[in-house]
Amino acid sequence: MTNPKLLYAVLILLVLAGCASSPGGTDPSSRYTISQDRAPSGSFDASALEDARPRYEAPRRAGNKSPYTVWGKQYQVMSSADGYVDRGIASWYGEKFHGHKTSNGETFDMYTMSAAHKSLPIPGYARVTNLDNGRSVVVRVNDRGPFHGDRLIDLSYAAAKKLGYQSRGTARVEVASITVRPDGSMTLAGKRYPEAAAPVAVAEQTRETGEALYVQLGSFSQRSPADGLRDKVRQQTERSVRVRKVETASGLFHRVQVGPFGSADEARRAQQALASRGFDQAIVLTDSR
């Protein structure tokens, strides 16, 4: 007769076996201070968060060991993602892994548009479409997982929220690889990527669309905490800081933003500087002037 306590222990282990950011033959979960993954506390407005912007990145050894073994199962990394498209179940990972290293040595940030995949070369890019509501996002694949047998891809919490399934935990999705060649040309699942035209300079984009780059430090349903954060940020930067009220499908939000910035590099430098001063939820996004 099966021991009920043993069966219960096995089930618990299966629940906790999620994304392993350092593939190998050992249990990676011991590295984390939180035993079970969870969403960040408070309201996080992902509606204006930019998709990952595909660009050519030379192949690296980090994160691409093949084959590799996790939980006793062996996986192969594709030599090329060109033409890849598949459908399956997407999950997401968040606070448990936030701030820890991904498989290629980068730091996982649950507020950026990233993903983990068992076999796509990393770093790489993919378009992920929620088959239940038609929403799509572009993510940068920089991690390995998920290692549940029925899961195809693990998205960051932010990407899952943009696709509208963060509260349910999983969704049926289509994953199509975006291949970027050294000359900047792109293909989506082996076909020319329609958005692969030459990138528009930030200054031109700002003039034509009325949008600019900002570093967003928080988004609140109430005005008072937004004003409090704005005042705190003003003590840490000489840049302009604003609270922008925005109506979204999820309701009214008050966004605390620093900027505008004239280039993506300038915005990222400001993001890093603010993160070093304790504003670790800073994200770069395009928003209206």
Backbone bond lengths (Angstrom), bond angles and torsions (degrees), N, CA, C in turn:
res aa  C-N    CA-C-N  psi(-1)  N-CA   C-N-CA  omega(-1)  CA-C   N-CA-C  phi
1 M - - - 1.464 - - 1.531 109.67 -
2 T 1.323 116.93 137.86 1.461 121.31 -178.61 1.521 110.96 -69.21
3 N 1.315 116.36 134.34 1.458 122.00 178.17 1.527 108.88 -73.65
4 P 1.362 119.81 117.82 1.472 121.43 -177.45 1.520 112.48 -59.63
5 K 1.346 117.33 -37.43 1.465 119.80 -178.84 1.529 111.06 -66.35
6 L 1.355 115.88 -38.91 1.452 120.00 178.49 1.523 110.64 -65.34
7 L 1.344 116.84 -42.79 1.450 121.55 179.19 1.519 110.92 -61.55
8 Y 1.323 116.83 -41.45 1.461 121.56 179.27 1.527 110.97 -63.23
9 A 1.337 116.74 -41.39 1.463 120.69 179.85 1.519 111.09 -64.05
10 V 1.335 116.43 -40.14 1.458 120.81 178.98 1.528 110.71 -63.88
11 L 1.338 117.04 -41.45 1.455 121.28 179.43 1.516 111.62 -63.69
12 I 1.317 117.21 -39.83 1.458 121.19 178.71 1.527 110.49 -62.57
13 L 1.346 116.31 -42.78 1.461 120.50 179.11 1.520 111.59 -62.23
14 L 1.325 116.21 -37.89 1.454 120.27 179.57 1.516 111.33 -66.87
15 V 1.332 117.41 -37.64 1.453 121.61 179.35 1.519 110.73 -64.72
16 L 1.339 116.15 -39.79 1.458 120.74 -176.14 1.515 113.34 -80.13
17 A 1.327 117.14 -12.49 1.475 120.15 -176.81 1.520 109.93 -80.88
18 G 1.302 117.35 89.92 1.453 121.70 -177.81 1.497 111.01 -112.86
19 C 1.316 115.08 -132.72 1.456 120.27 -178.42 1.512 110.23 -74.01
20 A 1.325 116.54 126.84 1.467 121.52 176.09 1.512 107.42 -106.31
21 S 1.334 118.01 114.68 1.455 119.11 -173.84 1.515 113.11 -84.98
22 S 1.340 118.06 -1.03 1.459 120.59 174.13 1.518 109.16 -133.20
23 P 1.359 118.08 83.13 1.451 121.10 -175.87 1.516 111.66 -53.66
24 G 1.305 115.23 140.84 1.457 121.41 179.14 1.507 108.61 174.63
25 G 1.305 117.60 -168.10 1.442 119.94 -177.64 1.518 113.97 -94.70
26 T 1.346 117.40 1.95 1.458 119.98 -176.69 1.512 110.90 -105.92
27 D 1.326 115.30 167.02 1.454 122.02 179.18 1.522 108.55 -77.43
28 P 1.362 118.74 113.80 1.456 120.16 -176.46 1.525 113.21 -80.51
29 S 1.328 118.76 -13.24 1.460 120.96 -171.18 1.517 113.02 -67.00
30 S 1.344 117.86 -18.66 1.451 120.29 -177.95 1.520 112.36 -68.90
31 R 1.352 118.21 -13.71 1.461 120.86 -178.41 1.517 112.57 -77.95
32 Y 1.326 118.81 -13.11 1.450 121.35 -168.81 1.519 111.86 -105.55
33 T 1.347 115.48 142.04 1.464 120.70 -178.80 1.522 111.76 -79.44
34 I 1.333 117.47 -21.71 1.466 121.86 177.40 1.519 108.13 -101.11
35 S 1.326 117.73 126.13 1.463 120.79 -174.35 1.521 112.62 -74.79
36 Q 1.332 117.37 -31.55 1.463 120.27 -178.50 1.523 108.98 -131.01
37 D 1.313 115.89 138.11 1.453 120.49 -175.42 1.523 110.74 -66.54
38 R 1.348 114.82 156.09 1.466 119.41 179.83 1.525 109.41 -158.73
39 A 1.335 114.99 164.79 1.456 121.80 176.32 1.528 109.15 -78.38
40 P 1.325 117.17 157.00 1.470 118.94 176.12 1.523 110.27 -66.54
41 S 1.318 116.15 152.78 1.457 120.24 177.89 1.522 109.76 -75.62
42 G 1.323 116.35 154.37 1.455 120.79 179.11 1.513 112.25 82.91
43 S 1.324 115.53 -178.30 1.461 121.88 -178.46 1.517 110.29 -93.07
44 F 1.317 116.33 128.80 1.457 121.74 176.17 1.517 107.98 -118.65
45 D 1.319 116.82 117.20 1.458 122.52 -178.23 1.527 108.76 -92.26
46 A 1.320 116.32 109.10 1.468 121.09 -178.73 1.519 112.55 -100.02
47 S 1.336 117.93 3.26 1.463 120.55 -170.92 1.521 113.27 -62.59
48 A 1.345 117.99 -31.50 1.465 120.10 -177.95 1.525 112.40 -102.22
49 L 1.313 117.49 5.79 1.459 120.88 -178.41 1.527 110.13 -69.57
50 E 1.319 116.47 129.05 1.459 121.28 -178.47 1.517 111.97 -70.69
51 D 1.341 116.37 146.81 1.457 120.49 168.59 1.527 109.38 -64.31
52 A 1.323 115.38 158.99 1.462 119.33 170.50 1.521 108.36 -61.28
53 R 1.332 116.47 142.82 1.462 120.67 -179.80 1.529 109.16 -101.99
54 P 1.318 117.49 108.17 1.469 119.77 -177.62 1.524 112.15 -59.92
55 R 1.307 115.96 136.38 1.464 122.30 175.55 1.527 107.53 -148.48
56 Y 1.306 116.06 159.45 1.454 119.49 -179.91 1.526 109.86 -70.39
57 E 1.324 115.57 131.06 1.455 122.29 174.56 1.522 107.29 -132.45
58 A 1.298 116.17 124.91 1.462 120.51 -177.49 1.526 110.04 -61.31
59 P 1.332 118.04 143.85 1.471 121.27 178.99 1.531 111.12 -56.36
60 R 1.316 116.04 143.84 1.460 121.64 179.69 1.528 109.74 -126.71
61 R 1.299 115.17 159.82 1.465 119.72 175.88 1.528 110.52 -79.49
62 A 1.334 116.55 -34.64 1.465 120.53 -174.85 1.529 111.03 -60.95
63 G 1.336 115.38 123.90 1.458 121.36 177.28 1.508 115.14 84.68
64 N 1.336 118.14 -3.12 1.458 120.84 -175.55 1.522 113.69 -113.92
65 K 1.316 117.44 19.61 1.461 120.10 175.32 1.530 109.53 -58.84
66 S 1.319 115.94 133.74 1.458 120.05 -178.22 1.532 109.98 -147.44
67 P 1.334 116.16 130.16 1.458 127.21 -3.84 1.531 111.42 -77.30
68 Y 1.337 116.00 166.66 1.460 121.41 173.60 1.528 108.20 -135.50
69 T 1.312 116.06 161.36 1.466 120.78 -174.51 1.523 110.94 -126.01
70 V 1.329 116.36 131.06 1.468 123.10 174.42 1.519 108.31 -134.91
71 W 1.345 116.32 133.24 1.457 121.98 -179.60 1.534 111.39 53.18
72 G 1.337 116.57 34.96 1.452 121.77 176.24 1.507 115.07 79.35
73 K 1.346 117.65 2.86 1.467 120.93 -179.98 1.516 109.46 -111.68
74 Q 1.328 116.30 140.80 1.459 121.47 -177.25 1.527 110.83 -97.78
75 Y 1.343 115.23 140.27 1.465 122.01 -179.53 1.526 109.55 -127.43
76 Q 1.343 115.72 149.78 1.457 122.74 177.23 1.528 109.32 -111.15
77 V 1.327 117.24 139.18 1.457 122.41 174.63 1.520 108.60 -94.97
78 M 1.325 117.53 132.51 1.461 121.68 -179.86 1.526 110.28 -64.34
79 S 1.314 116.20 142.54 1.461 119.98 175.05 1.526 110.84 -72.71
80 S 1.346 116.64 -28.19 1.460 122.12 176.90 1.520 108.62 -149.23
81 A 1.340 116.51 142.87 1.468 121.11 178.12 1.516 111.69 -95.48
82 D 1.326 117.59 1.39 1.464 121.00 -176.41 1.522 110.59 -59.43
83 G 1.328 116.37 123.48 1.462 121.47 179.13 1.516 114.85 89.82
84 Y 1.334 117.92 -3.25 1.465 120.19 -176.02 1.527 111.47 -71.66
85 V 1.321 116.40 131.29 1.455 123.33 169.87 1.520 107.30 -151.78
86 D 1.332 116.60 138.26 1.466 120.36 -178.07 1.517 108.78 -155.61
87 R 1.313 115.66 158.67 1.467 121.32 176.73 1.521 109.71 -122.67
88 G 1.322 114.92 145.99 1.460 119.70 -179.33 1.518 110.71 177.78
89 I 1.321 115.56 -157.09 1.455 122.02 -175.92 1.531 109.79 -99.77
90 A 1.340 115.66 130.57 1.460 121.72 173.75 1.517 109.16 -104.18
91 S 1.318 116.34 138.93 1.452 122.72 170.47 1.527 107.21 -117.93
92 W 1.319 117.73 -173.05 1.465 119.49 176.43 1.521 110.03 -141.13
93 Y 1.328 115.81 159.05 1.457 119.77 175.46 1.519 109.78 -132.73
94 G 1.352 114.80 148.12 1.454 118.54 -169.55 1.508 114.82 -140.54
95 E 1.331 115.93 -114.43 1.458 121.50 -165.21 1.532 113.89 -63.17
96 K 1.323 117.74 -33.20 1.467 119.96 -179.96 1.527 111.44 -58.87
97 F 1.331 116.72 -36.38 1.459 121.43 -174.16 1.526 112.55 -101.23
98 H 1.341 117.32 -8.42 1.465 122.19 -176.80 1.531 110.29 -59.71
99 G 1.333 116.31 127.11 1.456 120.92 179.40 1.513 114.63 88.35
100 H 1.322 117.92 -6.06 1.467 121.38 177.85 1.527 110.13 -94.65
101 K 1.312 115.83 165.88 1.449 121.11 -176.74 1.533 111.63 -75.42
102 T 1.329 115.43 140.38 1.461 120.69 171.89 1.529 108.06 -85.89
103 S 1.313 116.33 179.24 1.462 120.72 -175.43 1.520 113.46 -64.28
104 N 1.334 118.28 -25.77 1.465 119.18 178.97 1.527 112.17 -100.63
105 G 1.339 116.84 16.00 1.453 121.23 172.98 1.507 115.68 90.24
106 E 1.332 118.23 -1.85 1.459 120.55 176.56 1.528 109.79 -79.85
107 T 1.309 116.60 170.93 1.464 121.22 179.58 1.520 109.44 -97.55
108 F 1.327 116.71 125.53 1.460 120.20 -179.70 1.523 110.55 -71.67
109 D 1.334 115.28 130.06 1.461 122.99 177.97 1.516 107.28 -125.15
110 M 1.324 116.70 111.25 1.466 120.03 -175.26 1.527 112.68 -70.10
111 Y 1.349 117.43 -8.67 1.456 120.91 179.81 1.528 112.41 -96.24
112 T 1.328 118.48 6.43 1.463 121.56 177.61 1.524 109.68 -111.69
113 M 1.335 116.01 168.94 1.461 121.30 -175.71 1.524 109.54 -90.70
114 S 1.317 115.82 85.32 1.459 120.84 -177.53 1.522 110.06 -133.49
115 A 1.345 115.34 174.06 1.463 119.38 -176.19 1.520 110.76 -158.53
116 A 1.325 114.34 162.04 1.464 122.89 174.30 1.523 108.19 -119.26
117 H 1.332 116.03 138.19 1.466 121.89 179.52 1.524 107.65 -141.41
118 K 1.311 116.57 147.40 1.462 119.74 -175.31 1.524 113.48 -73.85
119 S 1.337 117.66 -28.88 1.468 117.92 -169.90 1.522 116.26 -133.51
120 L 1.320 119.64 -10.97 1.465 120.31 177.88 1.531 109.69 -68.64
121 P 1.330 118.37 140.54 1.465 119.92 176.03 1.528 110.00 -60.50
122 I 1.336 116.74 143.82 1.456 119.76 178.59 1.528 110.38 -126.66
123 P 1.359 115.91 143.45 1.466 125.93 0.04 1.525 110.95 -76.92
124 G 1.326 115.37 152.58 1.450 122.06 178.10 1.519 109.06 -158.10
125 Y 1.321 115.90 -177.10 1.461 120.34 -175.84 1.534 109.77 -133.02
126 A 1.318 115.37 152.27 1.459 119.79 179.10 1.521 109.93 -152.52
127 R 1.317 115.45 147.86 1.462 120.72 170.09 1.518 107.69 -95.51
128 V 1.329 116.23 128.09 1.462 121.76 -179.42 1.522 107.89 -116.77
129 T 1.333 116.35 125.71 1.463 122.13 -177.60 1.517 110.04 -117.01
130 N 1.332 116.44 127.58 1.461 121.91 174.67 1.524 107.63 -76.26
131 L 1.315 117.74 113.24 1.464 121.77 -175.42 1.519 112.53 -72.57
132 D 1.324 117.58 -12.54 1.469 120.36 179.77 1.518 112.69 -86.51
133 N 1.339 117.83 -27.68 1.471 118.85 -178.36 1.526 113.67 -129.31
134 G 1.342 117.60 -3.12 1.462 121.04 176.33 1.516 115.59 81.80
135 R 1.322 118.72 -1.57 1.465 120.25 -179.91 1.529 110.56 -72.84
136 S 1.342 115.77 145.24 1.462 121.08 178.89 1.522 110.26 -129.78
137 V 1.325 115.97 149.26 1.458 122.59 172.36 1.527 108.16 -137.15
138 V 1.325 115.16 158.80 1.464 121.26 172.33 1.516 107.46 -110.15
139 V 1.328 116.20 126.70 1.456 121.24 -177.46 1.525 110.45 -121.88
140 R 1.317 115.19 157.51 1.458 121.59 173.54 1.526 107.22 -100.30
141 V 1.312 116.54 123.25 1.468 121.72 -178.93 1.528 108.38 -88.25
142 N 1.339 115.92 114.71 1.469 119.53 -177.89 1.521 112.44 -136.40
143 D 1.342 117.30 18.11 1.460 120.18 -175.80 1.523 109.66 -148.32
144 R 1.328 115.74 165.67 1.462 122.22 177.74 1.530 110.20 -106.59
145 G 1.316 115.41 145.38 1.447 122.94 -179.45 1.520 108.32 134.31
146 P 1.312 119.77 -175.52 1.467 127.25 -8.90 1.527 109.47 -79.95
147 F 1.316 116.89 153.77 1.456 120.54 -173.86 1.524 113.96 -104.63
148 H 1.350 116.41 19.72 1.457 120.60 163.32 1.525 107.17 -77.41
149 G 1.311 117.49 139.03 1.457 120.90 -174.08 1.510 114.47 -60.57
150 D 1.362 118.42 -28.35 1.455 120.26 -174.79 1.520 112.75 -100.15
151 R 1.338 118.60 10.20 1.459 121.22 -176.95 1.528 110.03 -104.59
152 L 1.330 115.92 137.37 1.460 121.27 -179.41 1.516 112.09 -94.95
153 I 1.337 117.05 -40.63 1.465 120.93 -174.02 1.523 109.06 -151.09
154 D 1.322 116.15 148.75 1.458 124.01 174.90 1.524 107.50 -113.01
155 L 1.323 117.71 119.87 1.451 120.55 177.42 1.522 110.58 -98.91
156 S 1.316 116.29 155.85 1.458 119.71 171.23 1.527 108.60 -61.67
157 Y 1.331 115.95 159.70 1.473 119.92 179.26 1.529 110.67 -56.48
158 A 1.342 116.95 -41.95 1.463 120.50 -178.33 1.526 111.28 -61.89
159 A 1.331 117.26 -44.83 1.464 120.79 -179.52 1.526 110.83 -64.53
160 A 1.346 116.38 -40.53 1.465 120.15 178.52 1.520 110.83 -63.45
161 K 1.337 116.38 -38.01 1.464 119.16 179.89 1.523 110.65 -67.76
162 K 1.332 117.44 -38.72 1.463 119.65 177.28 1.525 111.17 -64.12
163 L 1.331 116.58 -31.45 1.468 119.95 177.60 1.530 112.12 -83.26
164 G 1.335 117.29 -9.79 1.459 121.08 172.77 1.510 116.02 83.77
165 Y 1.340 118.21 23.92 1.468 118.16 179.97 1.527 113.37 -123.73
166 Q 1.337 117.86 10.89 1.460 119.65 -175.10 1.528 112.64 -61.33
167 S 1.332 118.09 -31.36 1.470 119.84 -178.34 1.531 111.75 -77.65
168 R 1.329 117.31 -26.43 1.470 120.80 179.40 1.523 112.33 -87.80
169 G 1.331 116.48 -24.59 1.454 119.75 177.84 1.509 114.50 97.67
170 T 1.327 118.32 -38.12 1.461 121.66 -179.41 1.531 110.42 -140.07
171 A 1.331 114.90 162.81 1.461 120.60 177.23 1.518 109.01 -154.06
172 R 1.319 116.31 156.90 1.461 121.67 173.57 1.528 107.29 -82.73
173 V 1.316 116.77 125.93 1.464 119.71 -174.92 1.520 111.70 -135.28
174 E 1.313 114.12 163.11 1.460 122.30 167.12 1.523 107.34 -113.11
175 V 1.325 116.15 132.50 1.463 122.02 178.35 1.518 108.00 -114.47
176 A 1.333 116.44 121.08 1.462 121.78 179.25 1.523 108.61 -123.38
177 S 1.323 116.57 126.12 1.464 120.15 -177.04 1.522 111.21 -72.54
178 I 1.330 114.93 146.13 1.458 122.01 172.43 1.529 107.06 -112.72
179 T 1.316 116.36 115.84 1.456 121.30 -179.39 1.529 109.21 -101.31
180 V 1.318 116.33 127.07 1.467 121.70 179.88 1.525 108.17 -113.25
181 R 1.313 115.89 124.56 1.463 121.24 -179.86 1.522 110.51 -91.45
182 P 1.348 117.20 163.51 1.471 119.73 -178.12 1.526 114.07 -55.26
183 D 1.352 117.68 -28.91 1.466 119.40 180.00 1.524 112.94 -82.20
184 G 1.350 116.99 0.94 1.460 121.12 178.42 1.513 114.55 93.46
185 S 1.344 118.67 -10.20 1.462 120.91 177.92 1.529 109.71 -70.09
186 M 1.325 116.41 150.14 1.465 121.37 -174.55 1.517 111.53 -132.29
187 T 1.330 114.50 152.47 1.459 121.06 170.51 1.525 108.78 -129.82
188 L 1.320 115.18 148.46 1.464 122.38 176.22 1.518 107.46 -114.35
189 A 1.324 117.29 112.97 1.461 122.11 -176.80 1.522 111.28 52.39
190 G 1.344 116.40 38.87 1.453 121.83 176.07 1.511 115.41 89.06
191 K 1.356 117.49 -6.54 1.469 120.70 -179.86 1.529 109.16 -111.67
192 R 1.338 115.61 151.69 1.451 119.49 -178.21 1.519 109.96 -52.94
193 Y 1.325 114.79 131.34 1.460 120.60 -177.88 1.532 108.30 -80.84
194 P 1.338 118.42 118.64 1.472 120.93 -175.96 1.519 113.52 -57.42
195 E 1.343 116.54 -32.08 1.458 120.02 -177.94 1.522 111.54 -88.00
196 A 1.322 118.40 16.02 1.458 120.87 -173.29 1.524 113.45 -89.12
197 A 1.324 117.47 16.99 1.459 119.67 175.84 1.525 109.28 -66.42
198 A 1.332 115.90 165.79 1.466 120.05 -179.17 1.519 109.44 -56.37
199 P 1.331 117.69 136.25 1.460 120.49 -178.13 1.522 111.55 -63.01
200 V 1.325 115.88 144.04 1.460 121.73 178.50 1.515 108.41 -84.38
201 A 1.311 117.21 133.36 1.458 120.31 178.59 1.511 109.38 -59.47
202 V 1.317 115.60 146.17 1.464 120.24 -176.54 1.517 110.92 -58.32
203 A 1.326 117.22 -41.94 1.459 119.90 -177.98 1.524 110.76 -62.67
204 E 1.360 117.35 -41.40 1.456 120.77 178.44 1.518 110.57 -66.11
205 Q 1.322 116.45 -42.31 1.459 120.77 -179.58 1.527 110.01 -60.80
206 T 1.323 116.69 -39.49 1.451 120.92 -179.32 1.521 111.06 -64.02
207 R 1.343 116.58 -43.30 1.458 119.40 -178.80 1.523 111.37 -66.99
208 E 1.335 116.95 -39.23 1.462 120.46 -172.82 1.523 112.69 -79.91
209 T 1.309 118.44 -33.84 1.460 120.47 -172.80 1.517 113.98 -111.14
210 G 1.343 117.66 -10.33 1.458 119.51 -176.49 1.509 112.62 74.06
211 E 1.351 117.97 16.12 1.453 121.64 180.00 1.523 109.74 -110.27
212 A 1.322 115.91 155.64 1.455 121.58 179.02 1.512 108.99 -149.55
213 L 1.335 115.48 169.29 1.457 121.18 -179.30 1.528 110.69 -88.84
214 Y 1.329 114.57 134.84 1.464 122.20 176.75 1.525 109.09 -132.31
215 V 1.323 114.84 158.50 1.459 120.68 167.93 1.522 106.32 -103.80
216 Q 1.318 116.04 116.38 1.465 121.23 -178.81 1.521 109.74 -97.21
217 L 1.331 115.88 130.68 1.462 121.76 -175.10 1.515 112.71 -106.92
218 G 1.312 117.50 -12.58 1.460 119.44 179.00 1.513 109.93 179.52
219 S 1.321 115.68 158.89 1.462 122.05 177.99 1.516 107.70 -142.92
220 F 1.328 116.59 123.49 1.466 121.60 -170.55 1.526 111.06 -127.46
221 S 1.324 115.40 146.28 1.461 119.44 176.25 1.524 111.22 -75.52
222 Q 1.343 118.59 -22.17 1.456 123.43 178.12 1.530 110.99 -109.67
223 R 1.317 117.34 148.45 1.457 121.42 -177.08 1.529 112.81 -72.86
224 S 1.332 117.70 -36.57 1.469 121.14 -172.31 1.529 113.35 -57.70
225 P 1.353 120.29 -50.57 1.468 118.83 179.47 1.525 112.67 -65.38
226 A 1.324 116.84 -29.16 1.466 120.32 177.06 1.525 110.34 -65.95
227 D 1.341 116.76 -44.03 1.462 120.22 177.63 1.523 110.89 -62.79
228 G 1.325 116.53 -39.10 1.457 120.37 179.10 1.520 112.45 -63.10
229 L 1.346 116.10 -42.76 1.461 119.98 178.53 1.523 110.48 -67.56
230 R 1.335 116.98 -40.45 1.475 120.37 178.38 1.531 110.75 -57.24
231 D 1.323 116.84 -45.95 1.462 120.82 -178.86 1.531 110.89 -64.08
232 K 1.322 116.29 -37.34 1.470 120.54 179.02 1.527 110.90 -67.16
233 V 1.335 116.38 -41.59 1.460 120.93 -178.72 1.525 110.73 -66.75
234 R 1.315 117.45 -37.26 1.457 121.07 -179.51 1.529 112.62 -59.53
235 Q 1.319 116.38 -24.82 1.462 120.42 178.00 1.533 111.97 -78.40
236 Q 1.350 116.59 -11.57 1.463 121.44 -174.47 1.525 113.79 -111.98
237 T 1.337 117.89 -5.86 1.456 119.96 -177.66 1.519 110.47 -148.40
238 E 1.338 116.19 150.46 1.456 121.01 175.57 1.523 111.38 -90.32
239 R 1.314 116.41 -5.87 1.454 121.73 178.49 1.526 110.95 -71.03
240 S 1.321 114.59 158.75 1.457 120.28 176.25 1.537 110.01 -68.52
241 V 1.329 116.75 136.66 1.462 122.65 178.61 1.524 108.18 -124.43
242 R 1.304 116.57 132.56 1.460 119.99 -177.87 1.520 111.00 -132.59
243 V 1.338 115.77 161.46 1.458 122.82 168.03 1.522 106.49 -113.64
244 R 1.327 116.01 116.69 1.465 120.85 -177.55 1.528 109.56 -108.74
245 K 1.316 116.28 124.27 1.473 121.67 179.08 1.521 109.21 -87.47
246 V 1.337 116.04 126.23 1.466 120.86 -174.50 1.529 109.93 -134.23
247 E 1.325 115.49 133.40 1.465 121.54 173.04 1.523 108.40 -90.66
248 T 1.338 117.75 124.22 1.453 122.29 178.28 1.520 109.18 -124.47
249 A 1.323 115.79 175.25 1.465 120.14 177.49 1.524 111.32 -63.79
250 S 1.336 116.82 -21.88 1.468 121.09 -179.86 1.519 112.40 -92.79
251 G 1.352 117.71 -1.69 1.456 120.76 179.66 1.513 112.11 123.96
252 L 1.320 116.43 -167.04 1.458 123.29 -178.78 1.526 110.25 -87.68
253 F 1.354 116.61 132.29 1.456 121.15 178.72 1.524 109.88 -131.33
254 H 1.341 115.16 151.38 1.457 122.95 176.90 1.529 107.33 -114.88
255 R 1.325 116.68 109.03 1.451 121.70 -173.40 1.537 110.55 -96.03
256 V 1.316 115.73 128.66 1.460 121.50 177.04 1.526 107.14 -95.58
257 Q 1.343 116.07 115.95 1.455 120.54 -171.14 1.525 111.75 -133.31
258 V 1.333 114.94 143.18 1.457 123.15 174.99 1.528 107.74 -108.74
259 G 1.333 117.15 133.90 1.450 120.06 179.65 1.513 111.55 140.60
260 P 1.345 117.61 -164.43 1.466 127.58 9.67 1.526 113.28 -81.50
261 F 1.355 115.30 165.97 1.449 123.01 179.07 1.528 109.45 -117.35
262 G 1.324 115.42 149.76 1.454 120.18 -176.22 1.506 114.92 -86.08
263 S 1.338 117.43 -13.02 1.465 120.12 179.82 1.517 109.63 -151.61
264 A 1.332 115.40 159.42 1.458 120.46 178.98 1.524 110.76 -64.06
265 D 1.340 117.66 -38.32 1.466 120.59 179.96 1.527 110.78 -63.17
266 E 1.308 116.62 -42.06 1.464 120.89 179.15 1.525 110.69 -63.39
267 A 1.328 116.24 -41.43 1.467 120.12 179.55 1.521 111.01 -66.22
268 R 1.327 117.06 -39.89 1.467 120.07 -179.47 1.522 111.19 -67.56
269 R 1.342 116.89 -37.15 1.460 119.37 177.15 1.525 110.84 -62.93
270 A 1.327 116.11 -41.57 1.465 120.25 177.61 1.524 110.65 -65.11
271 Q 1.347 116.81 -40.19 1.461 121.08 177.85 1.525 110.51 -59.24
272 Q 1.324 116.50 -46.05 1.466 120.86 -179.28 1.522 111.47 -65.03
273 A 1.336 116.47 -39.67 1.463 120.06 179.26 1.521 110.96 -64.59
274 L 1.319 116.85 -42.00 1.464 120.55 179.63 1.526 110.89 -69.16
275 A 1.334 116.67 -38.13 1.469 119.54 178.15 1.526 110.55 -62.65
276 S 1.340 117.39 -36.84 1.463 120.61 179.44 1.526 112.15 -68.16
277 R 1.345 116.39 -16.87 1.462 120.92 179.05 1.529 112.11 -99.89
278 G 1.320 115.63 12.94 1.459 119.53 174.22 1.503 115.70 104.58
279 F 1.334 118.33 -4.00 1.466 121.07 179.54 1.526 108.33 -93.01
280 D 1.341 116.13 72.36 1.463 120.31 -168.94 1.521 113.89 -82.16
281 Q 1.342 118.18 1.59 1.465 120.39 175.78 1.519 111.41 -102.49
282 A 1.331 116.63 15.70 1.467 120.77 -179.50 1.518 110.66 -66.30
283 I 1.336 117.31 133.41 1.454 122.65 176.61 1.518 109.24 -133.03
284 V 1.337 117.21 148.97 1.459 122.37 175.94 1.519 108.49 -93.59
285 L 1.329 116.40 130.60 1.467 119.41 179.30 1.517 110.01 -147.14
286 T 1.321 114.77 163.49 1.464 121.76 173.93 1.516 108.06 -96.17
287 D 1.332 115.73 128.54 1.465 119.15 -179.45 1.524 108.75 -143.82
288 S 1.321 115.66 165.63 1.465 120.57 -177.88 1.523 110.35 -70.28
289 R 1.316 114.76 149.35 1.475 119.98 177.72 1.521 110.43 -69.42
